[in-house]
Amino acid sequence: MEVKEIQEKFKNFLSKNANPRNIALVLGALAILSIVSFVLIRSSSNQDYAVLYTHLSPDDAGQILSVLQEEKIPYKVVGDGSIILVPKDKVYDVRLKLAAKGLPHGKVVGFEIFDQPKLGITQFQQNIEYIRALEGELERTIKRIDAVRDVKVNIALPRDSIFVRETSEPKASVLVNLWPGKDLTKEQVKAIVFLVSHAVPGLKPENVTVVDNRGRVLTDLIEEESGEEPSKELKIKKQLERDIERKVRELLSRALGSSKVVVSASVEIETGKLERKREIYDPDMTAVVSQRKIQEKETSVKRKPQGPAGTPTNVPPVINTQTQGETLKREKKDVTTNYDVSKTVESTVAPIFKIKRITVGVLVDGKYEEIKEKDGTIKYKFVPRSPQEIKTYEEIVKSAIGYDPKRGDKVTVASIPFESALFAKKEKEKEFPWYYLLAAALVLLGISGVVVFKILKGREEKVPSEIQQVSPELIEQMREKVTQEEGFREVRIENDPIYLKIVEIAKDYPDLIVNVISKWLKEK
């Protein structure tokens, strides 16, 4: 059917149904249909979508899309096809369905490597494949943590030895690639350590090291398993770092937005002890410190001559003998007492710390310019912050942390593209332009109202004057004329003035004639 035929049929339809009531009904139906269509499209476009899988290989992405199409599950493909989104309330159901079909395969090899037996494999090769399968299963499990974007697990198992002294313990290292703006908590790091240590026979938790993509050793965040509380030095260090990060983040977030700033701070402190002694003397109070007493007393005693009688006594040397009646008396007394003023000694020991150095690293998101390609697609080009803006942010950070160049403080600000921001841009460009549809519906509704209003107003202004020309007597004469004849086709009244008047009115106002005839038919 050609366009001209459609136009002719449409004109004929309008000419046959040129009735204000019909026009109003048609326009109203179109307006209601537009609004209903808008609501349905808007509700479908507003459906919340969540990430099903990321970093998919082309093979996995193609197989997953085939399954979603077979199951008639709505989906969205983001970026280069490595990210697939599905309705938020169906994420887990879809994952279970895909897992039942072994999707996605990915580059990670798990225990399915043993599904196909290999002939002629050595014990050494079997051990290597076992380690690969174990590492793959651990990687799949750790990836389920929300903050983890990707992970790599390396397990080092010692060789069996018959010598006890040469036996070593197994060790493992875990490298986690985190999503921008996210970090692992202590509980999550501890969970990864225990997950790996319990999956490998003989592996102790202290032999598991977890490192993130920023080069931080996350296992340092875990407290000792002995149950001892962390040292005061560590508590002070962590508290200072958290305070600095919070201050810097709050300042920059007000200008850039909370999702466009990442802050990391490191503080080096020096701790020690401060001892204070205090002596208080009270002159009103005295006390005996020491006392010494010396007392001597000597008296003589009457004695008789002694010695043998005879010549030896009279021959020199003459023996001295005390004569009877001789007395000797001696007495000495010495008392020494030492007094001292009352004294009180107070001793206080308090821990102190001194900040040796502060290092702060800040990552800020840049700007995105919208570029329209020749094929009509829209792409976003990352534009880093200008050197002047970076300098301003550095000054803000230095003011917030109390920057001291003598202390060796260091502040680094860099502008890099945030993947989360680019992802939001891509999602925004795929959103349905609902405001265009809403505007079209409102315009259509407004036009319909104006057209109906003008038609009804015109009928009110013009029809009454013409109806006055068609008096009741004229209508009655027309009825008599029709009833006297056998039918409309046999009536021959071309020269009748009533007939001419009706023809003139019918040409000017065909709607009026249609209404009059319809009224007659209803009365009959």
ABEGO torsion letter per residue (X at the ends): XBAAAAAAAAAAAAAAABBAAAAAAAAAAAAAAAAAAAAAAAAAAABBBBBABBGBBAAAAAAAAAAAAAAGBBBBBBEAGABBBBBAAAAAAAAAAAAAAGOBAEABBBAAAAABBBBGBBAAAAAAAAAAAAAAAAAAAAAABAABABBBBBBBBBBBBABAAABBBBBBBBBBBBBBGBBBBAAAAAAAAAAAAAABBGBBAAABBBBBAAGBBAAAABBBAAGBBBBAAAAAAAAAAAAAAAAAAAAAAAAAEAAABBBBBBBBBBBBBBBBBBBBBBAABBBBABBBBBBBBBBBBBBBBBEBBEAAAABOBBBBBBBBGBBBBBBBBBBBBBBBBBBBBBBBBBBBBBBABBBBBBBBBBBBBBBBBAAGBBBBBBBBBBAAAAAAAAAAAAAAAGBBAAAGBBBBBBBBBBAAAAAAAAAAAABBBAAAAAAAAAAAAAAAAAAAAAAAAAAAAAAAAAAAABBAAAAAAAAAAAAABABAAABBAAABAAAAAAAAAAAABAAAAAAAAAAAAAAX
